[in-house]
Amino acid sequence: MTPYRIFCLVVLIILAILFTFPLYWIITGAFKTPAEINATSPVWFPSEWVMTNFTKLFTKQKFPLYKIGELKGPEIAGAVKWLLNTVFMAVAAMALTCLTAAMAGYALAKKRFRGRILLFSLIVAAMALPKQVILIPLLREMSALKLYNTIWAVIFPTVGWPFGVFLMKQFSEGVPNEMLEAARIDGANEAKTFIQIVLPMVKPGIGALAIFTFINSWNDYFMQLIMLSAKENLTISLGIAKLQVENATDFGLIMSGASLASIPILIVFLLFQKYFTRGIAMGAVKG
């Protein structure tokens, strides 16, 4: 092994430790006693693993599992309800965004229609708009649709993500026109061509977009804060923030909630990391 490779390996190990340390601190902190958490000198490893923080997290508040009109489901822990809300929000936003972005990207890349270049230019320009600029129109729109203070008010603004359309257009450019023409000659309609020819070829891009969308929706604290107010509709991020306000000194409770919130993110990344890596590599090659 050359000195350069050894140097790169050492740097990568140091960076990995630095990036994973906050996660390690949160997870171990969730199992520490209050004395160890608030100790003047850092306690790097719990001397006694306790479940007190998780017990408080799961017993502090109760909400019905679902509520449809006057019909209510069984009561569950508030933290579990917040986690389910967040998982549903992120998965729904991920699925809808990937579907609409793949269709829009394919149409912009392979269809020739009047105004195509102008439409794509507007989509690229929309990527530069911060959410704060369109917050009031979005808020009024969600209120008019009677979706304010529901999970859908956080999901729908994500579905038309300009970056997703831009990314999928770049991947759709790589689909050979000859394959599309051969499918049409064989009698395949537009839907069949898209499902059987285009989607398998842009799968790495969809995988990368899925991770981007899931993480973006999960961590979109600002939009969640604006659109959600009722305690039973909160996401896990908002729920933890509420716990932090109500229990300003109970860091164990806050760390247990943060540990719970990190589990779905890790699962999604492990499931999609292959597509994520391939998507980034192919996108870089395509320029």
N, C-alpha and C positions, 0 to 999 in steps of 0.2 A: 504494500500500500504506500502510495506516494505521500510526501509531507503535505501536499496541497489537499489530498483527499482526507487525510487525518485532520487537518485544520477545519475543513468544511464539516466533517462529522462532529467535531467538538463544538463548533458554532451552532449546528443544528440541535445538538443535545441541550446546550445552554438555553437556546430559544424555546425548545419544547418544555423545559422545566419552568421557564419564566411564564409561558402562556398557560400551562396547566396548574400552576401553583394556586391561583385564585379559586379554581374549581376544587382543588384538594382542601384548601382552607375552609371553604363553605361546607363541604361534605363532612369533614372531621368536626367542624364547629357545631354541626347539627346534633352530634352525639356527645358533646362536652357538657359538663355541669356549668351552671352560672358562674361559679367561682373560677373555673378554668378559662371561660370565655372572657371574663372581665379582669383577669389577672394582669398585673403591671408588666411582667415579663411574658412574652408569647409562649404558649403551651403548644408545641408543634404536633404532639400526638396525645390523644385523650388517655389519661391514666385509667379512666373507667368509662366504658361505653354505656350511655344511658339513652333511653327512649322517651324521656320526659318531654322534650321539645316537640317530637312528633305526636305524642299523646295530646298535648295542648293544641297543636295545629289541627288535629282531626276532631277535637271535641269543643273547640271554642265557639263555632257558629254552625248552624244547621240550616239547610235550604232544601226545598223539594227538588227532586231529580228533574222534573219537567212540570210545566204549567201551561195548560191549554184552556183558556177561559177560566171556568170555575173548577176544572179538573186538575188535581195536583197529584204528582207521583210521590213515592216514599221519600222521606227526608234523608239526606246524606250530608257528610261533613262539608263545610263551606269550602275548604281547600280543594277537595275532590271535585266539587261543582265548578269551581273556578278553573281547575285543570281541564275538565271535560269541555267547558266553554271554549278554552283556548285551543285545545286539540281540534274541536269541530271547526272553529274559525280558520285555523291555519290549514287544515286539510281541505276544507271547502274552497278557500281562496287559492290554494295550490292547484287543485283539480280544474277549477273554472279558468284560472289564468293560463295554465298550460294548454287547455283546449282552445280557448279563444286566440291566444297568441300563435299557436301552431296554424290555425286556419287563416288568421290574418297575415302571418308571415308567408305562408304558401301562396296566398292570393297576390300579395305585393311582389313576390319574387318570380312567379311563373305566369301570372295573368297580365295581359296587356289591355288596359282600359284607360279612358280619358281621365286625367287628373291623378293618375297613380303616383307620379313623382311629387306632385304637390302634397298629396295625402301623406306620403312617407316623410316628406320634409316637415310637415306639421307634427307628426309623431315624434320625430327626432327633436324638434324644438320643445315639445311637451316634456321631454326628459329633463330639461333645464329648469322647469317650474318647480319651486319648492311647495310642499303641501300647505304651508301657511297661506300662500297666495289664493288657493282654491278652497280654503277651509270653509268660509262663509257660504259660497254657493253649494258646497257638498252638504253642509249642515241644513240649509234650507231645503235642499232636494230630499234628503232623508226624512225630514220632518213632514214634507208634503206627501211623501209616499207612506207615512206612518210607520217608518222603520227605525226612527230615532229610539235609542235606548234598547236596541236589540242587536244580537250578534251580526245580523245581516247588514247593519249600518257600517260595520267595519269590513265586511267581506266584499260588498259590491264595489266600493271605490278602488279596491285592489285589482279587480278583474281586468280592467282596461289598462294594465301597466304598460306604458310605452316602451320601457326597456325590454319587456318580454317579447313584444312584437318585433322590435329591432333585432334581438338575438335570434329569434326563429326565422326571420327573413334571411339573415346571413347563412343559417344552416340550410334553409330551403334552396338557396342559390346553388348548392352543391348537388341537388337532385338532377340526374341527367334528363334532358328533354326527350331523348330517344326512348327512355323507359316510359315516360308519360304518354308519348305518342303510340308506343306499342300497346299500352293498356287500353287506349281509346280504340285502336284498331281491333283489339280483341273483344270490344263491346262493353268495356267497363265504364260505368257512369262516373260522375265527378266524385260522389261520396265513396264509391268503391276504390277509385284510384287514390284518393286521399288516405283512406284507412289502410289499404293493403300495400301501397307503394311508397307514399310519402312518409307516413308516420314511422315505419320501421327504419327508414334511412336517417331521420332526424331524431332518433331516440336519444343519442348522447346529449343533444341540445335540450331536449325535454327534461332529461335527468338533471342537467345543470340548472335549468330554469326552476325545476321543482324545489331544489334545495334553496335557491335564492328566494323564491316566493315564500316558502315555508318559514324561513328564518326572518325574512322581512315582515311577514304578517305577525309572527310570534313576538317580535321585538318592537312592533310599531306602537310604542307606549303613548305617543302624542295623540294619534287618531283614536285609540281606545279610551283615553282620558276624556276626549271631547264627546265621543259618541255614546259612552256608557256611564250610567250613574247609579242605577239600582244595584244593590249589593249582590243579588242573586244572578245578575247578568255580567258581573265583572270577569275579567280575565285573571290569570294567575299573577301577572305583573302588577295589575292594579290592586289585586287582593293583598299581595305582599306589601305594597306601598301603604295600603290602609292599615295593615297590621303594624307597620313601622310607625305610623302616626299615633295609633291607639296604644302601642306598647313600645314607647321610644327607647326603653332600656333593655328590652327582652330580645337581645341579639340571637339567642338560641332559637327562638320561635321564627325569627326572620330567616335565619340560615336554613332551618328545616324546610321552610317554604321555598327558598331559592334552590335547595337541593332537589325538591320535588319538581320544580319547574325545569330543571336541566335535563331530566330523563328523556322526555320526548325528542328534544333537540339532538341528543346523542344518538338515539335510535334512528332518527331520520337520516342523519349524516352517515351512519354506518351502513344503512341500507342503500343509499344513493351515491356513496363516495366514488364507486367505479364509474358511474355515468358522469359525475361531477368532474373527475380528472380527465376523462376522455373528452368531455364537452369543452373544457378549458383548452386542452391541447389542440383539438380540431379547430376551435374558434381562433386560436393564435395562428395556426397554419393558414387559415383562410384569410386572415388579415382583415 
